[in-house]
């Protein structure tokens, strides 16, 4: 090869790769802008969030993957799905999990009363037994539960919230995995029902039991921790209108100090909000020992924890809980 051909080849390589790099930079800028837009939309819905949370939600939608959110109780995991539904103007379909949850409750069941009535009305007609069976096992007699309703939504993608999935049995988790992987379900009497608009899926877990590796691998993951002092203060200001600035600071300092103690049930942000709203309703303007004693049940939900904190307040005063941020 001549020097001229080497130079020409190098120039073509630079032009080609410069164009590729420029395109990727433009795409990266567009994605960052869309994540920023989603972040702002969540903030407008009074959900104080951060870039990592907005990115996780964006990627779950862009990649059509479920988002598994774990964290302490009361830190806003469920609220992510609610806020997303409002931001997208989409229907929120919620499946609340519990021990013993079965397929009929979560997916579908037949309307037996309506089927029996239809059978009675068809008595004496010329329809064959096969025709009657086909009629009563049609979509008209099907009761859609949350999972099937999320799959059959025909106009737009809903937001499917599978709340506290860790409370369900391992058998149900395996079934859920199959449904969420393919966005379809087979009903023996009807056939396979496939999603026209796959739902945006958010699963939450308080880690009362360990979820399977198979479920974790198929989800994007987000851990929501207790918020920092600054973030929790922003949450209270956004969610508790009428709360004085000084009282808001005291509530956050007090609750954050309480979380450092050895408690059975540490308070989450939900408890902070409950307490702040209760103090507003009582017309309190600062934390005093008698007010704390009377309203501490908004923050702590265990008798031993109440005794522990009340004893600490009685011995050290409220100021001991407000010393640092």
C-alpha positions, -999 to 999 in steps of 0.1 A, spaced: 0 0 0 12 35 -8 14 64 16 -15 81 -2 -38 51 3 -28 48 40 -37 85 45 -70 82 26 -79 51 46 -71 69 79 -93 98 69 -122 75 60 -118 57 94 -118 90 113 -149 103 94 -168 70 100 -160 68 137 -164 106 142 -199 103 129 -206 73 151 -193 91 182 -213 122 174 -245 101 169 -239 84 203 -233 117 220 -266 130 205 -285 99 217 -269 102 251 -279 138 254 -315 129 243 -317 101 269 -304 124 297 -330 150 287 -358 124 288 -346 112 322 -346 148 334 -381 153 321 -393 122 339 -376 134 371 -393 167 368 -427 150 362 -423 129 393 -414 161 413 -445 178 400 -465 150 414 -450 159 449 -427 129 449 -393 141 460 -369 119 440 -333 117 428 -316 110 395 -309 74 403 -346 67 409 -357 85 378 -331 66 357 -342 32 370 -379 41 362 -369 53 327 -349 22 319 -377 -1 331 -400 16 306 -374 18 278 -363 -18 281 -398 -32 289 -386 -48 321 -402 -50 355 -387 -28 382 -381 -44 416 -380 -19 444 -368 -30 478 -363 -10 510 -375 -4 545 -413 -1 551 -427 33 546 -399 49 525 -420 54 493 -416 23 473 -453 19 464 -455 57 458 -432 53 428 -458 33 409 -486 57 419 -466 87 408 -456 70 375 -492 63 367 -501 99 373 -471 112 353 -480 90 324 -518 96 328 -521 58 328 -543 35 348 -528 21 380 -536 -16 385 -526 -28 419 -521 -64 431 -517 -65 468 -498 -97 477 -503 -118 509 -496 -153 521 -520 -177 504 -526 -155 473 -536 -178 445 -540 -176 407 -578 -171 408 -575 -140 430 -546 -125 410 -554 -136 374 -590 -145 367 -620 -166 378 -653 -175 363 -685 -158 372 -703 -189 384 -735 -172 394 -739 -156 359 -730 -190 343 -757 -208 362 -783 -182 354 -773 -184 317 -777 -222 318 -811 -219 333 -822 -194 306 -809 -218 279 -830 -247 291 -854 -259 264 -834 -242 235 -821 -261 205 -784 -254 214 -763 -285 219 -743 -292 250 -711 -282 233 -725 -249 221 -738 -241 256 -704 -249 271 -687 -227 246 -711 -198 256 -706 -200 293 -668 -203 290 -665 -171 269 -650 -137 278 -685 -125 288 -684 -147 319 -648 -141 328 -639 -120 359 -606 -103 353 -584 -99 383 -554 -75 383 -529 -95 363 -553 -103 335 -567 -67 335 -532 -54 330 -525 -77 301 -558 -71 283 -557 -33 285 -564 -24 249 -559 14 246 -526 21 264 -500 5 287 -512 6 324 -489 7 354 -491 -27 372 -481 -25 408 -473 -59 424 -471 -47 460 -452 -65 487 -444 -95 465 -423 -110 493 -455 -117 512 -467 -141 486 -458 -178 484 -429 -191 463 -453 -210 441 -472 -178 432 -439 -160 426 -430 -187 400 -463 -182 383 -459 -145 384 -425 -148 367 -440 -167 338 -468 -140 333 -444 -111 335 -417 -126 312 -441 -131 282 -469 -107 290 -493 -134 282 -514 -160 299 -532 -192 288 -568 -197 298 -577 -234 291 -612 -226 280 -603 -196 258 -567 -199 248 -536 -176 250 -543 -140 258 -514 -117 248 -508 -81 258 -514 -55 231 -498 -28 253 -475 -45 278 -478 -29 312 -452 -10 330 -445 -33 360 -433 -22 394 -428 -48 422 -421 -38 458 -406 -59 486 -399 -53 523 -376 -83 523 -397 -103 547 -384 -133 527 -357 -136 501 -370 -135 465 -359 -161 440 -328 -154 418 -350 -161 387 -373 -132 396 -344 -109 405 -325 -116 372 -356 -106 351 -360 -73 369 -342 -40 371 -334 -33 407 -338 -2 429 -330 0 466 -348 28 485 -331 37 518 -342 61 545 -338 96 532 -311 121 542 -321 149 565 -323 174 536 -344 150 514 -368 141 543 -373 178 550 -382 184 514 -407 156 515 -424 171 546 -425 205 530 -441 191 498 -465 167 515 -476 186 547 -489 220 538 -493 243 568 -463 228 586 -441 256 600 -404 255 589 -390 253 624 -414 224 633 -406 206 601 -369 207 610 -376 194 645 -398 166 633 -371 154 608 -343 157 634 -364 138 660 -374 110 636 -339 106 622 -325 103 658 -352 77 666 -341 56 637 -306 53 652 -320 35 683 -325 -3 686 -362 -6 678 -384 -34 667 -400 -12 640 -381 19 629 -403 47 615 -403 54 578 -411 85 559 -448 76 560 -447 79 598 -429 112 596 -457 125 574 -484 112 597 -467 129 626 -463 162 608 -499 162 597 -511 154 632 -490 182 646 -505 206 621 -540 194 630 -532 201 667 -519 235 660 -484 228 674 -456 251 665 -427 233 681 -419 199 697 -424 200 735 -423 170 758 -460 168 764 -468 171 727 -442 144 719 -457 121 746 -493 125 733 -485 120 696 -457 95 696 -481 68 684 -480 85 650 -443 76 648 -439 43 666 -461 13 662 -447 -10 688 -454 -9 726 -417 -16 736 -405 10 712 -429 36 727 -416 28 762 -380 31 751 -384 65 734 -407 79 761 -381 69 787 -353 86 767 -374 118 763 -382 118 800 -346 114 810 -328 136 784 -356 159 772 -367 165 736 -335 185 730 -315 152 731 -333 141 700 -328 174 682 -291 179 687 -279 169 652 -291 164 617 
